[in-house]
């Protein structure tokens, strides 16, 4: 039985400790699907099951949604939602709402900050608003990690970050693998390729697609779907659309080599 499952057209499943990616172009409905999986809104179609049951099925009329506290979500631009006077208080906000004893809260905040590669002693008393953009994003991630969730949903967590900070954030996934099930929503095929399984969200439906290097075999389909691809594939698509013929290759390196050969052939023909 999957740990978390969405039925219907947007069907997907995730097992305990697994990292999956949901790959979709901007405007494809990734954020809405993330909110449904986090039980922050009712699904437009189908059901969401957690440990095989639907928590929303027991909701009575006019009562607010009762969502599982074992599922947390990092929304887009999460650093904009930081509010507390200190980094410690921001990260401790969730555990305090779980009514945990103060020593447990302290331990969770320490673990969470270390997980996102921030020195607890150095940053705990600082204002989150005095940190850099990348550091604030990591504090926001620490806040959801301090909940120690079974399922962590990341809604385009690297959006608006510069390339260097984006790569640093991607590195944070490595120690998180296996501790929580992670669902990573992204428009970037490069980011999605880090997952063990990938779902493509297109026209309101999800389809599981090959991961790893096999993902690049269908780069033309991904490009047509509005997915962000490495520059070599973007250039190859532009050249093909302008009559350069088929650019062979199923990896970025092979496509780059084909583009170079194509350019040499055209230059020689002149």
N, C-alpha and C positions, 0 to 999 in steps of 0.2 A: 504494500500500500504506500503510495507516495506521501511524503510529508505535507506537501501543499500541491493542490491541483485546481486548475481552471477548466471547466467543461465548456462545450459549445464551440462556436467558430474560433474563439481565441484560446483553444485548448493548449495547455502546457502542464507539465508536472516537474516537480523538483524533489529530489531525495535529500535526506539529512546530510549535511556537510558538503553538498554539491555546489559547484559554481556553474550557473548557466547564464547565457546572454540572450536578451531580446533585442534584436537588431531591427531598427525601423527608421525611415526618413523623418525629418521634421514634419510634424502635423499628422503622423500616421496613427496617433492614439496611444503612444507609449505611456505617457503620464496617466492617462485614464486607466489603462490596464494595471499600472503599478498601484494606483489607489484602490482598485478592486481587489488585487491580491493582498493588500495590506488591510482589507476590511474597513477602509476609510470611506468607501462609497459602495452602494449595492451594484452588482454587475448588471449591465444593460441586457445581457443575454447569458444564459447558462448559470452555473453555480461555481462558487469557490469553496473548496473543501480543505479543511485543516485537520490532519490525522483522521481523514475519512468522514468527517462530519461537517455540516454547514452551520457555523455559529449564528448566521443571520436567520436561520429557520426558526429559532426559538424566540426571536424578537416579537414582542407584542406590539399591537398598534399604538402609535403615538409615543413609543419609547425610543430613546436614542439607540444607535447601533452599539452593540456590545462586542468589541473587537478583542481578539486574543492579544494579550500583552507580550506574548512570545514572538510577535512579528513587529519589526520596526522598519521605518522607511526614512531614507535620506532624500529629501526633495531637491529639486534644482535650486541652485543658488542658496543652499542651506545656510551659508554664513550670514545671509541677510536676516535670518531669524534668531541670531544670537542676541541675547537681551540682558544677561546678568552682569553684575558689577565686576566679577572676576571669572577667569577661565574655570576655576574649580566649581563655582556655583552653577555655571552653565552646564558643565558635564554631569554634575550631581543632580540636576533637575529631575531627570527621569527616574533614577533610583530612589530619590526621596518620595516621588509619587507612588512608588511600590511599597512605601512605608518600611523600608529596610532599616535595621539598626545603623547608627552612625559609623561604627567600625567597618561594616560591610560596604557602606557607601564610599568611605575613604579608600578601601581596597579596590573597589570597582573603578573609581576615578583614576587611581594610580595605574591599574592594568590598561585601561582604555587609552590614556595619554601615552603610555609606553608603546602600545600597539600602533599608534599613528606617528610614532617617532618624535614625540615631544617630551622634553624633560619635565616631569611633574613638578620638581622643586623650582625649576626656573620659571615656569609659566603659570602655576596655579594661582598666584596672587595678582597676576597682571590682568588688565582689562582686555577682553577679546578684541576690542576695537583698536587697540594699539598694535595688533599683530598684522603681518602681511596677509594678502588675500589667500595665498596658499595655506598659511598657518591657520587662518580662520576656518577655511574649509576642513582642515584636519581636526580642529576643535569640534566642529559640527559633527563630523564622523565619530569622534570620541564620545560625543553625547549619546549617539544611538548604540555604540558598542558597549557603553556602560550599562545598558539595559540587559546585556548578555542574551541577545535574542536567539531563538532557534532559526528564524528566517530574517535575513537582512536584505532589504530592497533598496537598490541604488538607482535613482532616476537621473541619468546623465550626470554623474558626479564630477566629470572633468569639464563640463560645459563652461565656457568663458575663461578657462585657465590658459595661461601661455604655455607653449610647448614644453618648456623645461619643468614647470610646475605640474603639468599634466603627466609627464613621465614619472615624476616623483610620486604622484598620487597612485598611478598604476602599480608601482612597486609595493604599495601598502597591501595589495591583495594577497601577496605570497604568504605572510604569516596568518592571514585570516582564513585561508582555505582549510576546510575540515572542522573549524570551530563552529561556524554557522553555515546554514545553507544561504547562498548569495545569489540574488537575481539582479543582474546588471543590465539596465536599460541604456542603450547607446545608439547613436546614428553612425558610429565609426566601425567599419569592418575590422580594422586593425585591433581595436579594443575587444570586439566580440570574439576574435580568434583566440583570445587568451582563455576562453571558457571551455569546459569539458563538453558542453552541448550548446547549440545555438538554435534559437527560434527566429524566423524572419516574420515580421509583422507587416503585412501588405494588404491593402484594401479591406481592413477590418478582420482579417483572418491570420492565424499563426500557422506556420509550417516549419517543422524541424528540418534544418539543412546541415550538410556535412561541416564539421569543424576543422580546425587546424589548417594545414596547407590545402586541403581539399576545398576550403571555402573560396579560394582564389580561382578555382576552375570555372566558377560561374560569375566571373567579375562583370561580364556584360549585363547579365540579369540584375546584378546588384546596382550597377551604374544606372540602368534604366529605372530602377526603383527609387533612385534618389539617395542611395547610401553613400556615405563618405568613404572614399577609397584612397590608397596610396597614390601619390602623384603620377607614377608611371601608368597606372590604369586609367586615370583621368585623362592624361595626354593621349593615350592610345585610343580611347573612346572618341576624343575630339578629332583625331586624325582620320579615323574610320568614317566619322560622320561627314568629313570633308572630301571623301573620295580617295583616300590613301590606300584603299584595299584592306584586307583582313590583316591585322597585326597579330601574329602568332605568339603564344606564350601563356603559361598558366601560373607563373610567379612574377613578382615585380622585376626581378633580375632578368628573366627571360624576355619579358615585354620590353624592358629598357634596351636590351641587345637588339631586338627586332626593330625597334624604332630607329636605332642608330643605323642598322643595315638598310632600312627603308630610306633614310635620309641620304646615305651614301649612294644608293642606287639612283635616286632621283637627281642628285647632284652630278653623277657621272653621265646620266642620260642627257643633261643639258650641254 
